[in-house]
Structures are given as structure tokens and as C-alpha cells.
Amino acid sequence: MTAPAAPVLICGGGIGGLATAIGLAQRGIASVVLEKASELGEIGAGIQLGPNAFHAFDYLGVGDAARAMAVYVEHLRLMDATTGEEVTRVPLGDDFRARMGNPYAVVHRGDLHGVFLRACEDHPLVELRTSSAVVGYEQNDTSASAILESGEIVTGVAVIGADGLWSKIRAQMLDDGAPRVSGHTTYRSVIPTEEMPEDLRWNAATLWAGPKCHIVHYPLSGWKTFNLVVTYHNDAPEPVAGQPVSHEDVAKGFDHVHPRARQVIEKGRDWKLWVLCDRDPVMTWTDGKVALLGDAAHPMMQYMAQGACMAMEDAVALSAEFEAGFDGDPGAVPAILESYQNRRRLRTARVQLQSREIGQHIYHPDHAHAALRNEIMRAKTPQDWYDDLDWLYGSTGLQGAVSTETKRSA
């Protein structure tokens, strides 16, 4: 009788790490998730999910649960924060779903994490370990090990660094220093729907784009609340994450925008700030039996709303590569991980770089630059928008092109 293969070790219990664990489990491969926190959970509020997220949910076996807790918005709306006028909107109804194969939705980040957490808790091939901070890795011909802060060494067949922007696995693998500080400060809040200005209670993911700033809002949690995310390009010099901030400090970055846009900020409460960081794309995510995933591999700015989506696509690709190439032989792992890397690195590089450019040319321009944006975007038809977005929303994580076999209608 053949002994069962050693597990894949997944460093990090966020959305990417749990998606990878359940993706592997669905294909008969055991994993151990090593999470540094004492409890598994997810901070933050709202998250946008393009159709490619739903393609991934279905592949990972959580499609029904994910659909049940999502709010399906009717439009992507772009508003001019200087004039208060609408620039354009992208309809997300039947024609969009037919083209992309799935809907566009918004969810609470904690709810999405919970979908993956429950799936992992219910699967016998997933072991979840908390209070297990990973500080490094080691490997030999037959295994790969995660080194914990406690000194314990956990051994498996591969190590996957899904440990985020400040990844210890990446630091050892690439030694490429700290992330790039963008100078953009994001402030987040959630407010009850009844406190949202009545004329702005739109069933839309709405962007107010202004000079060196923007405001985003959309409904969450069955329309019980609205998510508010406001960003100011204030040349912040240092990384900050989740720091409480006063309403006055938030509001002063938006004195120059139209009162119609500014009224949303006035409704915010219990604000917290993040200074946004990313990295330049790299061509190497693997070292033998060790690979990076999600923000550890390709941290990106928020402007395409694709950070979690790309992590879930990574989980799809990694699971597929293990299913196709792993029969329990540790010697096969480096080739599996290299193939995963090669599937993903150029697509994620495109999203990383375009996220920066969209921040500059759509979210934050002023004067003639903003007028040019408005003129170009107003001229687009819904079909034009669908053509522009097809490369992004049509993928499952297994390929860059649309595959009709792997998409389903919601």
C-alpha cells in the first residue's frame, strides 16, 4: 500500500491561502494552512468581484455559497468629482453576463473569507493551524519545510507563500526589499444604508474621480450598509495599515471636490487608513519546491479591484497544475510550480501595471487630463466596454483567453 503524500504547506490563511487549500483538497491533495494570527479571519470591509472571481469560485467548488452572499450591482458608474456629473456607466445586466459568463458583484471581505473558511473546515484534507507565524523555509530532494517563529519546523511536499504584501517567503526567495510606497492614502468606512444620502443609494459600484483623489461606494450585506473607500494622493511616505483616523483628517483631503461627492464623506464614521503599496512585476515566483501566491507574488494597487480575484485565479492555476502533474512524487513539484508560475506571471503583471496607469489616468487626473478622460469614456458604448474588459473578466486562471467550457451563467 502506498503511503499518502505529504501535505502542501500554505503560509497564510487569507483569501488566497484558503482558496488554494480548498482547490487542492477538491483534487485529492492534502494541505496544512499555517496562519500567524490566533484566529482565522479577514479585516477590511467591501470587495468587488468581477466575473473572473465567479469563474474561480466554480472551479474551487464554492460557487453556490459565494453567489448566496453577494450583492449584484447593476452598473459601474464613473462620476466627475469636480462637476458632480456622470461621465459614463457600464451596464452589468443580461448582456454583460452573457458576454462574460458570470455577474459582477460586491461582498463584505469577511463574508467572502468565511465562504472559503467553512469549506476548508468541512474538508478532511485541509488542516488549519493558527498562531503559526512562518519566518522562512528550507528544502531538500524529498521535502520542503516551513520554519515557524516558535522554532518548529513543519515539513511537507511544497511550501506556498500566500503570506501577503510583507511575505517572509518572498523575502527569503527574492530578497528584493520593501514594497513600493505609492503615496496614496486610502480611508475606509461602512455606514448604515439609511444614513447614505438618498439620491446616491445606487445599486452600482460608483467611482467619483477627482484631482489627486477619488471616492468609491456601493451597497453591502443585503443592502444593510454602504461601503465607503476614499483615497487621497497625499505623497504619504511610509506604509500604514488599519490605523484609526479622525473624520477631520479624512475630510481635509476632499475640500476641492463637488458638494454632491463630498456629502458621502460626511456620512463616514470610524475611519481607518491604509497607505497603498505595490511592487514591480517579477518573472520569478518559485525556488524549487517553494512558490509565491497572491499579494506575496504580485501585490497591486486597488484601481482595477482585482487583488483578491488574482489570488483566487492563482489558486485555480496551482490546483490545476497539481492535479495534472502530482502523483505523490516530491521530485515532480518543482516542475509543477514552475508551470503554475508561467501560467500566471504575465497576466498578473498586466493587472499590476494597468492598475497603476488607471490610477493616474482615470481616478486622479485634473484639468485637460480629466477633460480628455471624460471625452474618451463618454464616447464608449456598452459593447466597447465589454470588448475592453473581456481579457480581464473572461479568464478562469487557467488561461488568458475566454473559455466557454469553464464559464456559467449566474
Steps between C-alpha positions, in 0.01 A plus 500: 500500500639840401536748782303823456696795365624763742279812505553826319586768757314829444641798687214741565131449573357789300277469195783382273632243745160349579399500134814305423434252780146421388606492135763237578263307724238482226764321294602256771810681627548567871623832638586668827419871528739684734352829619684738733187646664336331797171482309421463132320808373523788255520873568360767271153558363379486142656324205401503133476174309525497124367204299844340514453462876184296437681286244751426776230431761348234278833330434579506873163348589351795692293662225158457663615628840674801345196592291272480802674780692576741213325824405460519121551858388333628182771738378855617532455880519767762445421844640705818463579606856572856389170567322277244672385366162495147366769423243395149400354176624560137409183289514547168679172332409413213270719608208805535726439164665450330166827645368711430811326183616439622854380808694675792667438522873613656826541323834630556847859375513429312822203323339715390206773376732233313694390311189849360454554446873186289538590296193847433643367416847262247346760324285710219651798578277547852644669559835477854639764614749487841670772674704747357249701790363732388220839674487676299230536173316747225422495213255685191381453237231201339666315776687446868574453644847358815656697644790272649766579791726481257794786299352278212394561359153197376308583272210300430184538448130493872406483843664263764360561855617153655518616730778417836347675825422769453765560135418781328690511234230556764230763675709705179521437402138558832323660732758354795307442738788190679618191561285465823301313768696256668260432816701126429469311486830171308510239556770228239557165518674166318502170680566139381542302530177249737660782748560616496137372809313174388340586623153823296503360164614583347165525132426837564344871489568545876479826689448526878546828592332664831591833680505742281699207331674203273454196364685348153459172373645269202456242302703599204716351222711156484341479879478539542876808718461702698247872457463698824470857510373658839441855553383723805500835525321675683781855367447489300823857378551460189717284186494206507743227239539169526686585807709200688648469855371270791580220612272666841475821348368307311234285791391785748451626307201171555317425870549549554126235255377135571417257512797299216347803273528622642830169426678587130491811563708296694754307182576811294576584380849775304674742561213820300464786575263736299284793636300491302176802297391580274209802352325638485151418173321765229516562195287600266784249372756652161571801343666493123456212375711399849616270748322329832563129574462271804518642820646824320587556450127336804338373770738306762307323830540125486560396680183390196299336338806687178420725418795282224646389389154860446391574302818202274431611455140843401635327238716321363195821477297702342780228243573476411132876455470512271803206298370667453162856435616514366856482130583665523842856528367677802657733510201211622284431808713754748356366446148141537623578828673693634204208422269264679741731802503518507120119488471456796730788746490421699185129527567560624854777731377250658261252557783772644726620749239157596369378557856767768537411659167127504572571675828684772313284537190146422624483539877712810568547732199425875496427775245567399137601150605160449667314657208674261261406206723137611501491546122649156430289315754173669407546388140508130591195279447420206728638271230824703497530452875437127473768472232744691721429284807481158339870421550463560874161357587498205262787307658472213746861510613579209268548715192495860387231454238131432549411134539129441457527154657601642837251786525143476617210740513397629839 
